[in-house]
């Protein structure tokens, strides 16, 4: 199969597009990357998305307009993906833009992604898988993160790199995504897969860049590198109760938004230079991620997402992990770090096409493993489901 995968994350700066070829080889699923592109949103669309996100108030009319505008953008992105696939694809996975993830008292009650999948299907003429989180929420899960299905196959112990060995065989390995939110997947021999949202990665950094620098981000972490970590602000940020909550758990801009940062700065009660705020927020991300990695005793961290392009953040993560775990990127495994989540959603499309679950109950807390998503048009004629799910994923260069 050839599947196009799209991804627009909590940073809402654009859409990542990939084309992937899948073949089954016994217990191994082979993924051949066919190409990827990143398409930036224009300033107007970014502003429209931002105006809809919590804690802002909105209207049904604004939701409808954004749903269809995003659908048009995703449709063009899907067309690019079909070109990357050689002019023909079997399916497109378009998970949409998350605008609200409803979590109360640690339980996900609902989730909403926009992106008019019918517009995507009309543009490319193939089935489109969308609304991937709702089935897991309906089964009692968090609906996020979903990428651990990809991570668990990719980080199968049989694929461990040389030197990553513990007393009981291959040590626990972690996959880290640094998007708007940092999420972690831990794969250990003989243990259930663990995965959850750790906390903010770029979400608060980008909010600070917009407020203090009038820019969408602190490019390459340059301003953070010039600043100093403020102990008082860091202590206020680390006191957030979300970090102490046990998994399963998920979060997003519903908690970690510009207003949240404003509240912490107001509580501090003293003015701070922009560079010091950015340095402190970078330390927050590095510290919370490192604490999670130490807690699970991982020996290797394989990172992806936009945050890996921030050398200041990467350097701090490497320093905190020195002597405990090795930091590398998915590029070394054949998966472009910027496009990893889009490839993961292409994999989820392959699983759903074959009637196989894409959510992992030990990650999301669901009562059962759910087959993810809804198909537009009505649904493909599914191939016969393999007798068992694959046990590992191999990337064919």
N, C-alpha and C positions, 0 to 999 in steps of 0.2 A: 504494500500500500504506500501511497504518497499522501501525506497529510500536511496541511498548512496550519501552523500554530501562531496565534496572536497573543500579545500580552501588553496590557496597560496597567501599571501598578499604582501604588498609593502616592508616588511622586507626581503623577499625571503630567509628565513632561513630553510624552509621546507614546508611540506604539512600536513594540518590537515584533518583527515578522520573521518567521522561519519556514523552511520547507524541509521535511524529513521523510526519508524512505525507510520503511520497516519491513523486515523479513524475520520469520520465525525459524530457529534452528534448534530443535529439541527444547531444552529448558532455557535456552538463551534467546533473547530478543535482540536483534541487531538493528541499530539505528544508524543510518547514513545521513549525515548533515548535507543538505543540498544547497544551502546558502541562507544568509540572514541579512536583514536590513533594519535600521532604526529610522523611523519617520517621526520627526518632531511635530508637536502640535504648534499651531500659531498662537500668538499672544492672546488673541481674542478667545480662542477655545480654552486655553489654560485659565483665563479669567472667568469664563462661564462655568467651568467645572468648580473652581475655587469658590465661586459665589453660591454654589449649591451645597457645599460640604458643611458639616457641623463645625462650629455652632451656629452657622448662618441660618436664617429663616428662608423659606422658599415657597413656591407655588406649584400647583399641578401643571400649570401652563409651562413654567420654566423646566420642569422635569420632562415633559413631553418634547419640548424643543431640543433639549440636550440629548435625549434618547435618540432622536432621529438624526441630529447632527453627528453624533458619535457613530451612528450606524453608517452614515455616508463615509466617514473617515475610515472606519474599519473595513468597509467594502472596498475602498481603494487599496488599503493595506493587503487585504486578501488577494486582490488581483495581482499585486506585486509578488505575493507568495506563490501564486500559481505560475507566474513567470519563472520564479526561482526553481520550481518543481519541473521545469521543462515544458511548460505550456498546458499541463494537465495534472489535476489532483483528484483524489477520491473523496476528500472531505476537508472542511475547514473547522478549526476549533477557535471560537471567538468568545472568550469568557466575559468580555465586557469590562466597563469601568465601574469599580465598586464606589458607590456614593453613600451607602450606609450599611453598617454591619451591626445589627441590633443584639447587644449582649447585656443581660441583666443578671446580677448576682452570680456571675461566673458561667451562666448558661446562655448559649446563642438562641435567640427567639426568632430571628429572621435575618435575611440578607438581601441586598438589592444592588444589582448591576445593570447598567444602562448600555445600550449599543445596538438596538433595532436589528436583530439577527436576520429578519426577513429581507432587509436591504442588502445584507452581505450575500445571502443565498441568491437573490435576484441578480446581483452583479456578477457572481462567478459561476452560477449554475450547478453547484454541487451542494450536498447536504452540509448544514452548519450545526455544530454542537455548541450549545450556550447554556447559561444558568447552571454552572457546574456545582455550585455550593449548596443549593437548596435541598437536594436529596439527602445529603449528609446531615443537614440541620433537621430535616424531617425525621431522621433516624436518631435524633438526640445528640448529634455531634455539633462541633463548633463550626463546621463548614470551612475550616481553615486551620492550619495550612494544608494545601493539597499537593504541593510539590514533593513531600516525603515519599510518595509512591514512586517517583522518578529516582529520588536519592537512594531509596532502599535497594533498588535494582542496580544502580550504578555503583554503590559502595558495598556490594556483596563482598564478603570476606575473600572470595577467590580473586578479586581484583585489587587487593591491597598492595600498596607499593612496597618495595624492599625496605627493610629496616623498621617497618611499623608493626612490631611484634610485642605482645605482652606475655606474661607468664602462662596464660591459658590460651595461647594462639594469637590470632590477630586481635589487637586492642581495639577498643571502641573508636569509631571514626565519625566525624561530624561533617555535615554539609551546611554551610552558612550562606544565607542570602542577605545581602545588604541593599535593600531597596528603601522605600519610605519607612518600612518597618523591617527590623532585623528578625529573621526566623531561622531556627536551628533544627536540623534533623540529626539524631544520633542512632547509629547502627552498630550494634554490638553482637558478637556471636552468642547464640543461645538465648537472646533476650528480645522482647517485643520492640519494634521500631518506636522510637520516641521522637516527637516533633512538636514545636509550639512557637508562637511569636514571643521573642525575648523582650522587645521594646522598640523604641524609635531608633532608626539608623539615620536616614536623611530627612525624616519628617520635620523634626525640630530644627535641624541645621538649615534646611531650606526656608523655613518660616523666619528664622533669624536673618538669613541673607536678604529676604524680601523686606524685612522691617528695617534693618540697619544699613544695608548696602544698596537697596533698590535693585537687586539682581535676583534671578531665580535660584542661584546657588553660589556657594563659595568655591569657585573653580579650582580644582586640584587641592582643596584645603589650604590654599595659600594664606588666607587671612587667619585661619585657625592656627597655622604654624607660627604666625607672628605674635599670637596672643599668649596669655598665661591662664592656667586653670584657676578659677576662683573657688576656694574650698567651701565657702558658705553657700554659694549657688549650687555647687555639686552636691552638697549634703541635702539641700532642699529637694533637688531632683531625684536623688537616690532614695529618698524617703517615700516615694510613690509606692502605694500598696500593691500595685500590679506586679512588681518584680518579685514579691514574696509569695504571691499566689501560686499554688501548685498547678502543673499542667493536668489535663488539657486546658489550654487558654489561647485566646486570640484577641487581637486589638487592632487599632487603626487610627484614622484621623478623628474618630469619634472621641478619643481621649487625647491623643498627642497632636494638638493643633496649635495654631498661633495664639489663641486665647489662653491655652494652657501655659505656654511659655510666658505670656504677659503676666499671668497670675503669679508665677514663680519669681519673676523679676520684681514685681510689686511687693511680694512678701519679703524679699531680700532687703528692700528699703534703702538701697544705695545705687547710684548710677554706675554702670559698667561700660567700658569701651567695647565696641563691636567685636574686636578681635578676641577679647577675653571671653565674651559670651560664646563665640564660635569655638574657641579652644575648650571651654568647659563642656559644651554639648558634644564635641568630639570625644572627650574623655568619658562622658556618660555612656555613649554607645560602646566604646572600647571596653569599659569596665563591666557593663552589664553582660556583654557577650562573653568576655573572658571569665567572669564569674560562673556563667552557665557551663562553659566548656570545662572549667576546673571541677565543677560539681559532678559532671558525668564522667570524669576521668578520661577524656578523649586523648588520643595520641596523634591525631591528624585532623586538621580543619581544611576543608576544600571550599573555598569562597567563590561567590558569584554575585552578580547584581551591579548596579551603578556605583555602589560604594567602593568597589575594588579599584575604581579609577581615582580614588582619593588617596594620594600617597601619605598624607598626614595620618589618616585613620588607619591605613594598612600598617604603617610603621609602629603605631601605638599598639595595635593588636599583636603584631609580631613580638614586640617587647614584652607584653603581658603574658604571652604564651611561651616565651623562651625557656627551654629546659623542661617544658611540660608537653607541648604539642607543636607540631610542624604546621605552618600556614602555607597553603598553596592555592592556586585557582583552578577552576574547572577547565581552563584553556589547556592545562597539562594533560587532561584526560580526553581531549578532543572536542570539548563542548565550549563554545565561546562564552565567556563569563557574562557578557552583556545580554546574550540571547538564551541563557540557560532556562529561564522560566518559560519562555515561549516554546522551547523544545519539550519541556516537561508537560505543558498543556497539549502539545501534539501527541505525546505518549498517552495522556489521559483519553484523548480522542480514539487512539487505537484500542485501548482497553474497552471503552464504551461501545465502540463499533462491534466488538466481539462479545459483548454482554458480560464483561469482567469488571469487578469492582475497581474503583480508582481511589477511594478513600480508605484510610487505615484506621480502624476503630481505636487502636492503642494510641494513636496520635490525636484524633478529633474527639474521642470520648463517646462515639456513636455506639448504639446497641448492636449494630450489624454493619457489615461492609456494604456500602451502597454503590450501585452502578450510577455514574454521574451524568448529569446533564439532560437536556431536551434537544431533540433534533428538529431543525427547520430546513427544508420542507418536512412532511410528516415523519420521515425517517427512512434510512437506507434499508435495503434488503441485507440484513446482517449475514456475514459469513458464519459458518458453523463455529461455535465457540471451541477453542482448544480444550483438550481434556483437563489440563491444569494451567494455572497462570504461569508465566515465565518466572524464573528464579533470579535472573540477573540480566543486566543490560550491558551490551558491548557497543562501543562507538566505532564504526568503521570509517576510517579516514577516506 
